[in-house]
């Protein structure tokens, strides 16, 4: 009688599918540079594109990953930022609210 094995396989597949769907639902969108909040803070997804003349606070080597507000883990390509609730910023990005970690 293979019925118990089939039911077990079905239940494991169902649980794995549910976990995968939950992970996708919790994934946050990236901040769009054209977003009003991003524009007001001078956010750039790539720090090397920051206009240093316009943002005198910017210094080479600064990026979101080295900011005190960045909530991603070391090595992550993106992470949360309290300035952009519900969205992620690029680790290589920068905005005028940058503050040195530590």
N, C-alpha and C positions, 0 to 999 in steps of 0.2 A: 504494500500500500504506500504509494508515493505522495499521497495527499498532505501529510504533515510537513514533508520537506518542501513541497511546492508552496504551501502557505507560509512557511518560514522565509523562503526566498522572496516571495511577494512582499512580506512585511518589511524585510530588510531593504528591498528596493524602494518601497514606498517611503521609508524613513530617510534614506539617502536622498531621494528626490526632493522631499520636503526641506531638508537641510540646505540643499543647493538653491532652492527657490528663495528661502529665507535670506541666505547670504546675498543673493542678487538684489533682493528688495531693500536690504540695509545699505547697499553700496551708495556712496554719496557722489553727487555730480561734481565736476570740477568747476571752479570759478571761471567765468568768462571775462576776459579783459575788458569787454565792452559793457559789462554790468555797471550800473550807476555807482555802487559801493566801491567796486574795483577801480573805476575811473577816478573817484574822489581820493582814493589812497595811492594812486599811481601804480597800481599792481601790474606787474609784467610776469608772465609765466616763465620767462627766461631772463634772469638778472642781467645778463650781458646786453640786453636791449634797453636797459634803463637809461634815460636821458640824464646824464650826470650834471648837465648845466641847469636843467629844470629842477632836479632834486639834489641839492647840494649835500644833503645828508647821506646820499648813497656813496659807498666806497667799494672798490673792487673786492671781490671775495665774499661780500654779504649776500645771503640768500635765505629763503624761508627756512631751510633745514638748520641754519645757524641762528635762528631767531628764537627768543624766549617764548613767543606765542605759539610756535609751531608744535602741533600735537602728534605728529607722525613719529615713527621709530627711526633710529639710525639706519640708513640704507633704503628707506621707503622712497618711492618716486613721488609720492603725494601724501598729504596728511591734513588733518583738520586744523582750523584756525578759528578762534572765538570771534574774530572780526567778520568772518563770512559764515555765519551759522548755517549748518546743514550742507555745507559745500567743502570741498577740499582744495587746497592750494598746491601748486607744484613745488617740490622740494628745491628746485632750481630757480624758483620765482623770487620776487622781491616786492615790497610795498613801503610806503613812507612811514609806516608804523613799526618798522624793523627795530628790534631791541636785542642787544647782545645777550646770549644765554649766560647764566651763571653770574 
